[in-house]
Amino acid sequence: MGDPTVRNPGQRFRNPAAMSPSAPTPGSQLPATPLGSPPAPKLQRYQTGSRPLIVLVVVALVAVIAGLVYFGTRPAKNDPDTPSGTPTPSQTHTPPPGGLGVEFQSSADNVSGYWEILGWEWDSKGVSVTMRITLDKGTSMQFGWFALDNTNAEYWYPDKNRSTIATGTVRYKTPATGTVYFEVPRGKLTVYLCDSWGQHLTGLVVPE
């Protein structure tokens, strides 16, 4: 067989590549492969975070409920400075030794407190009474006095010249102490404490 590339005179040139059995024939089509197409996506399974979040919420709720149950049911702790069973002290007063005392209150002045007769001394013209007033509730109160002769029911008012607290003002937690002199015959005498309105609040009997 001769060389196909060698032409005889008057013979048309043949392309050896066109005569190759592996060359594609005219009109045949190769499978089209798009250029630049992305690869086919692969299915991937994703896991959401909803389950761990629910677990955390449940754990937090359980912890809160346990704390409430613990603090709500545990016994109260006693104050080490206040022994259990010791009553809370209240505002109380007792008469002074050898003296007299009584509580009082004035609805007009919205106050209350304690009045004491600390001592007394009779002379030829009357009696000098040593007083002390303590205000336990309220801001202040103006006070005054009068005495009642229990024998003949006569009223007597303090001698201002011989008294230190014939009238005055007592303030909260600041006791007012002084003397009140009544020029009266010696006998059974009741002294009355009055408020700023002149209303008597309470009375104490001065012994003879």
Secondary structure, 3 states (H helix, E strand, C coil): CCCCCCCCCCCCCCCHHHHCCCCCCCCCCCCCCCCCCCCCCCCCCCCCCHHHHHHHHHHHHHHHHHHHHHHHHCCCCCCCCCCCCCCCCCCCCCCCCCCEEEEEEECCCCEEEEEEEEEEEECCCCEEEEEEEEEEECCEEEEEEEEEECCCCCEECCCHHHCCCCEEEEEECECEEEEEEECCCCCCEEEEEECCCCCEEEEEEECC
